[in-house]
Each structure stands twice: as C-alpha cells, then as structure tokens.
Amino acid sequence: MSGERESREKLDWDDLFEAGAEALRAGRLAEAEGFFGRILARVPDQPDALHLIGLCAFEAGRREEGLAQIERAIAVDPRNPGYHSNLGGLLNRLRRSVEAEAACRKAVAIHPSSAAYNNLGLALQSQARWTEAVDAHREATALDRRNALAWNGLGNALRQLGQVGEAVAAYRSGLAAVEGHPLMLSNLASALREAGQLDEALATARRAIERDSR
C-alpha cells in the first residue's frame, strides 16, 4: 500500500509542477503561485518550487519577495545554474548590475549556458564595460545560435565600441534566428544609418514599424 501511495503522490506532485509551469508561461501568476504553494505546503524547502514561486512573485510586482524566494532556492541547491542565471536576469531588470554580474558568473562557473552569458553581458553593459560585454554575448551566441536576445546584446555592445559593421552583422544573425523581431530591426536600422547605408536603414526602419504595429 505504501508503494501505491508514493506513486499517487509522485503523480500529483508532477501534475502540480506541470500545471504551475503552464500557468506561469501563460501569465496566470496567482494560479501558478497556488500550485507551487501547494507543493511548498508539503515540502517547504523544495528548491524548484521556491524558484518558480519566486518568479511568480517578481512578475506580480512583489520584487523583493520574489528575489528572496529564489535566494532560498539557491541556499537549498547552490549548484543549480538556472537559479543563479534567473536571479541575475531579475537583478538586471532592477538595474542592480553588480549583483547581477555576481549571480551570472556563478551560473556560468557551474554550467555555461547561452541565457546565463547573455544575462552576464547585459550586466556588464549596464556598467559600461563594453569589451567584456561583447565577450559575454559572443559566448552566448556560440552556445545557442538562435538566441536572438544575445545577438541583439552583442550588436548593442559593438556599437558602443564604434564597431558598427560588426554590429550590423550581429543584428542580421539575430534576425536570421528570429525573423522580423521588431526591436532588432529597429537597432539594425540605427546601425545601418550610422554606417551610412541610408536607403537600407530607411527600409529596415519601416519594416520595424510594420512589425511592431501587428
């Protein structure tokens, strides 16, 4: 009987995680928090649930509570690179770039990922450390050629260094990964204008406006 009970509990546990993750992806934050809260009611230190309920709280506007929950997850499982990377990404959004850099460096030290390197690059850009940011974004694109955000970050950092031709190439690579991305089209248009390619810059800017209006 104990084996059957454990099997049912495992199924219920998996169902709660799946339902919570689906609700989080759909932006139904209160619903997602409810699912993860039910898991934490059983196991208060379950790190995945702490991490995910922290993301919910942050997106719901309870920023410090969200960060605290993710930090609790890290305290339970400090070797999970995703926790550190996501913490860094959220800290970037709060413009706490030094803390974000530290979190992202922990993430890539544990296991390099495109997302973590991109978050690191953004933290370095916020500190005007453009050359280091370029290196981080290059690592991100090398790990995942389809990471459009990393290509965009690379292009932005290269422009700050005056390397406009390379920035144009970076934006083009990003658009090859995610065709019609409005922000990247806009940035490409700006870079083309800086490079003196005015006709293409105008055409690209029009495409950006068209895509953004959809």
Disulfide bonds with the S-S distance in Angstrom:
none
